[in-house]
Amino acid sequence: MSPLAGFGLGLRTEHYAAFEASPQPRVDWLEIISENYLVPGGAPLHHLDRIRRDYPMVMHGVSLNIGSSDPLNRDYLRELQALIQRVQPALVSDHLCWTGTQGMNLHDLLPVPYTPEALQHIAQRILQVQDILGRRLVLENPSTYVAFAADQMPEWEFLGELLRRADCELLLDVNNVYVSSVNRGFNPRDYIDAIPAQRVRQIHLAGHETHDGYLIDTHDQPVCAAVWDLYAYTVQHCGPVPTMIERDDNIPALDVLLDELDHARQVQARTLATLAAQAPAEACAA
């Protein structure tokens, strides 16, 4: 297993050829969607095996269904464990959500209520998953559009307590924080300030669209200026966390994404340099 550092991209079929033709020095690591490779053979695994020789990888799932009332899917977890053995990823992540019930997969990342009962239920399920996989699970914060009437705490409080109780880690999606903040009317910096920085293992950056007055987490646009600003604020709080650009639709040429990834490098470097310059001045003032 290679350590995760620097800046990465989501591996998409449109870019297999480019990654197989020659190493891309502007990409430090790649993230795969786990479900795309839970197959016994064929083209996806063929390409994955070739590409993973040159890049550290992380696995990002969409079917763990951690927030559901259904029993954990042991068959899925066995398949996931087999893929982990094959890929040897630096980390394995999924989403704080539910994706189905009564054995039905709704193919969507649906929100959970922020209540003590949900907190206890999900924490216990995370602990079970971690026992099965033999590693800490990394959970991604959701993008949300409405709040449950039953909510008893803000999302960031629920998330922080969940990380503590289950001793798991966080994939902090900065775009999701921004999307939710606009849709639900909270200050995104309050969310970032409340995150336990030591639990953040990875950062996602992505684009979104506006429909009927709501921001929709579509992953089909470049990262917008407001999300870049929030990313800089996140770096101030969390430090140089490994960061990637997530693009799932309207996928451009690889060079376009590499330029966007370079911008993430510049934002992080500039923010860290500013913090370093401020530290001596603050020390002298003290």
VEXKOL-37119 format. One record per residue (C-alpha): residue number from 1; residue in three letters; x, y, z. Coordinates in steps of 0.05 Angstrom, whole numbers, plus 5000, padded with zeros to 4 digits. Example, Ala and Ser with C-alpha at 12.3 -4.5 7.8 and 13.67 -1.06 7.14 Angstrom:
BEGIN
seq/type/u/v/w
1/ALA/5246/4910/5156
2/SER/5273/4979/5143
This chain:
BEGIN
seq/type/u/v/w
1/MET/5000/5000/5000
2/SER/5030/5067/4979
3/PRO/5022/5129/5023
4/LEU/4974/5181/4997
5/ALA/5001/5251/4985
6/GLY/4994/5307/4935
7/PHE/4940/5314/4883
8/GLY/4898/5263/4845
9/LEU/4843/5251/4795
10/GLY/4785/5204/4790
11/LEU/4802/5149/4739
12/ARG/4751/5149/4683
13/THR/4746/5105/4621
14/GLU/4756/5166/4576
15/HIS/4827/5173/4602
16/TYR/4850/5100/4605
17/ALA/4891/5107/4542
18/ALA/4927/5169/4565
19/PHE/4947/5137/4632
20/GLU/4968/5072/4598
21/ALA/5009/5108/4544
22/SER/5056/5144/4592
23/PRO/5060/5166/4664
24/GLN/5027/5233/4678
25/PRO/5075/5270/4725
26/ARG/5021/5321/4744
27/VAL/4979/5265/4776
28/ASP/5004/5238/4842
29/TRP/4949/5185/4852
30/LEU/4883/5161/4825
31/GLU/4815/5146/4855
32/ILE/4772/5090/4827
33/ILE/4697/5079/4836
34/SER/4697/5012/4871
35/GLU/4634/4986/4838
36/ASN/4664/4994/4769
37/TYR/4713/4938/4784
38/LEU/4673/4888/4825
39/VAL/4674/4840/4767
40/PRO/4709/4773/4758
41/GLY/4748/4796/4697
42/GLY/4742/4834/4632
43/ALA/4764/4902/4606
44/PRO/4756/4943/4670
45/LEU/4803/4900/4711
46/HIS/4851/4894/4652
47/HIS/4859/4969/4649
48/LEU/4860/4976/4724
49/ASP/4917/4926/4732
50/ARG/4959/4962/4679
51/ILE/4947/5032/4708
52/ARG/4955/5016/4781
53/ARG/5027/4995/4770
54/ASP/5045/5068/4760
55/TYR/5000/5104/4811
56/PRO/4980/5098/4883
57/MET/4905/5088/4886
58/VAL/4845/5099/4932
59/MET/4778/5064/4927
60/HIS/4713/5104/4930
61/GLY/4647/5066/4936
62/VAL/4574/5085/4926
63/SER/4538/5022/4950
64/LEU/4557/5011/5023
65/ASN/4488/5036/5044
66/ILE/4515/5053/5113
67/GLY/4454/5094/5134
68/SER/4402/5042/5115
69/SER/4360/5000/5163
70/ASP/4375/4939/5119
71/PRO/4427/4890/5145
72/LEU/4497/4901/5118
73/ASN/4507/4868/5050
74/ARG/4559/4815/5066
75/ASP/4565/4793/4994
76/TYR/4583/4864/4974
77/LEU/4633/4869/5030
78/ARG/4667/4804/5009
79/GLU/4673/4831/4937
80/LEU/4699/4896/4964
81/GLN/4751/4861/5006
82/ALA/4775/4821/4946
83/LEU/4784/4885/4906
84/ILE/4822/4916/4965
85/GLN/4869/4857/4963
86/ARG/4880/4867/4889
87/VAL/4889/4943/4889
88/GLN/4922/4953/4957
89/PRO/4892/5023/4962
90/ALA/4917/5077/5009
91/LEU/4846/5086/5034
92/VAL/4775/5060/5023
93/SER/4717/5109/5025
94/ASP/4642/5112/5016
95/HIS/4586/5162/5032
96/LEU/4547/5182/5094
97/CYS/4480/5164/5063
98/TRP/4432/5108/5049
99/THR/4423/5080/4979
100/GLY/4366/5030/4986
101/THR/4321/4990/5031
102/GLN/4287/4921/5030
103/GLY/4342/4897/4984
104/MET/4328/4950/4931
105/ASN/4385/4995/4906
106/LEU/4357/5064/4889
107/HIS/4422/5086/4856
108/ASP/4423/5152/4893
109/LEU/4460/5179/4954
110/LEU/4402/5195/5001
111/PRO/4409/5236/5065
112/VAL/4403/5211/5136
113/PRO/4368/5247/5193
114/TYR/4414/5280/5244
115/THR/4387/5248/5307
116/PRO/4418/5211/5366
117/GLU/4385/5146/5342
118/ALA/4413/5152/5272
119/LEU/4481/5169/5301
120/GLN/4483/5107/5344
121/HIS/4457/5062/5288
122/ILE/4507/5086/5236
123/ALA/4566/5085/5284
124/GLN/4552/5012/5301
125/ARG/4549/4995/5227
126/ILE/4614/5030/5212
127/LEU/4648/4991/5268
128/GLN/4622/4926/5237
129/VAL/4648/4946/5168
130/GLN/4716/4964/5196
131/ASP/4720/4897/5231
132/ILE/4704/4861/5166
133/LEU/4752/4901/5123
134/GLY/4807/4905/5175
135/ARG/4818/4979/5164
136/ARG/4788/5046/5181
137/LEU/4731/5068/5136
138/VAL/4734/5138/5105
139/LEU/4665/5171/5098
140/GLU/4647/5229/5052
141/ASN/4601/5285/5076
142/PRO/4537/5290/5035
143/SER/4509/5343/4989
144/THR/4439/5360/5015
145/TYR/4380/5400/4990
146/VAL/4331/5400/5048
147/ALA/4334/5385/5123
148/PHE/4293/5332/5160
149/ALA/4241/5359/5208
150/ALA/4268/5307/5257
151/ASP/4339/5335/5256
152/GLN/4365/5349/5326
153/MET/4435/5375/5310
154/PRO/4472/5408/5252
155/GLU/4506/5363/5202
156/TRP/4577/5382/5224
157/GLU/4561/5363/5296
158/PHE/4531/5297/5275
159/LEU/4591/5282/5231
160/GLY/4643/5301/5283
161/GLU/4610/5256/5335
162/LEU/4604/5199/5285
163/LEU/4678/5203/5269
164/ARG/4694/5200/5344
165/ARG/4647/5143/5362
166/ALA/4664/5098/5303
167/ASP/4738/5118/5302
168/CYS/4732/5127/5226
169/GLU/4759/5182/5181
170/LEU/4732/5235/5134
171/LEU/4734/5248/5060
172/LEU/4717/5322/5061
173/ASP/4681/5343/4998
174/VAL/4688/5418/4997
175/ASN/4638/5426/4940
176/ASN/4586/5387/4980
177/VAL/4595/5434/5039
178/TYR/4585/5494/4993
179/VAL/4525/5463/4957
180/SER/4491/5445/5023
181/SER/4506/5513/5053
182/VAL/4471/5550/4996
183/ASN/4412/5502/4994
184/ARG/4401/5501/5068
185/GLY/4424/5570/5088
186/PHE/4484/5560/5135
187/ASN/4554/5590/5135
188/PRO/4601/5539/5102
189/ARG/4660/5565/5143
190/ASP/4623/5545/5207
191/TYR/4621/5475/5179
192/ILE/4695/5474/5162
193/ASP/4714/5503/5230
194/ALA/4676/5447/5266
195/ILE/4710/5390/5228
196/PRO/4763/5352/5268
197/ALA/4823/5366/5223
198/GLN/4861/5305/5246
199/ARG/4807/5260/5218
200/VAL/4809/5289/5146
201/ARG/4846/5240/5100
202/GLN/4825/5266/5032
203/ILE/4791/5325/4999
204/HIS/4744/5325/4939
205/LEU/4735/5386/4894
206/ALA/4680/5386/4841
207/GLY/4631/5428/4802
208/HIS/4556/5436/4807
209/GLU/4496/5465/4770
210/THR/4438/5509/4790
211/HIS/4367/5484/4778
212/ASP/4303/5517/4803
213/GLY/4341/5556/4855
214/TYR/4380/5497/4883
215/LEU/4452/5478/4873
216/ILE/4457/5406/4848
217/ASP/4520/5366/4859
218/THR/4528/5343/4786
219/HIS/4604/5336/4780
220/ASP/4598/5360/4708
221/GLN/4627/5430/4712
222/PRO/4694/5461/4732
223/VAL/4704/5480/4804
224/CYS/4674/5550/4815
225/ALA/4707/5610/4848
226/ALA/4666/5604/4912
227/VAL/4689/5531/4922
228/TRP/4761/5550/4908
229/ASP/4755/5603/4963
230/LEU/4725/5552/5010
231/TYR/4781/5503/4993
232/ALA/4833/5556/5013
233/TYR/4796/5565/5079
234/THR/4796/5489/5088
235/VAL/4871/5486/5077
236/GLN/4879/5538/5132
237/HIS/4841/5492/5179
238/CYS/4864/5423/5156
239/GLY/4933/5434/5125
240/PRO/4960/5399/5063
241/VAL/4908/5343/5057
242/PRO/4912/5301/4993
243/THR/4864/5333/4944
244/MET/4831/5311/4879
245/ILE/4786/5337/4824
246/GLU/4723/5296/4816
247/ARG/4690/5296/4747
248/ASP/4635/5246/4729
249/ASP/4599/5276/4669
250/ASN/4614/5324/4612
251/ILE/4685/5298/4619
252/PRO/4737/5341/4584
253/ALA/4805/5322/4555
254/LEU/4855/5301/4608
255/ASP/4897/5364/4598
256/VAL/4837/5406/4620
257/LEU/4831/5368/4685
258/LEU/4906/5370/4695
259/ASP/4904/5446/4690
260/GLU/4849/5448/4742
261/LEU/4889/5402/4786
262/ASP/4949/5449/4779
263/HIS/4904/5505/4803
264/ALA/4888/5464/4866
265/ARG/4963/5457/4877
266/GLN/4972/5532/4871
267/VAL/4914/5548/4919
268/GLN/4942/5500/4971
269/ALA/5014/5524/4963
270/ARG/4993/5597/4966
271/THR/4950/5586/5028
272/LEU/5005/5547/5065
273/ALA/5057/5600/5046
274/THR/5012/5655/5074
275/LEU/5002/5616/5139
276/ALA/5077/5605/5145
277/ALA/5091/5679/5135
278/GLN/5039/5698/5188
279/ALA/5067/5650/5240
280/PRO/5133/5689/5254
281/ALA/5095/5754/5258
282/GLU/5045/5726/5307
283/ALA/5101/5696/5349
284/CYS/5137/5763/5352
285/ALA/5072/5798/5372
286/ALA/5062/5748/5428
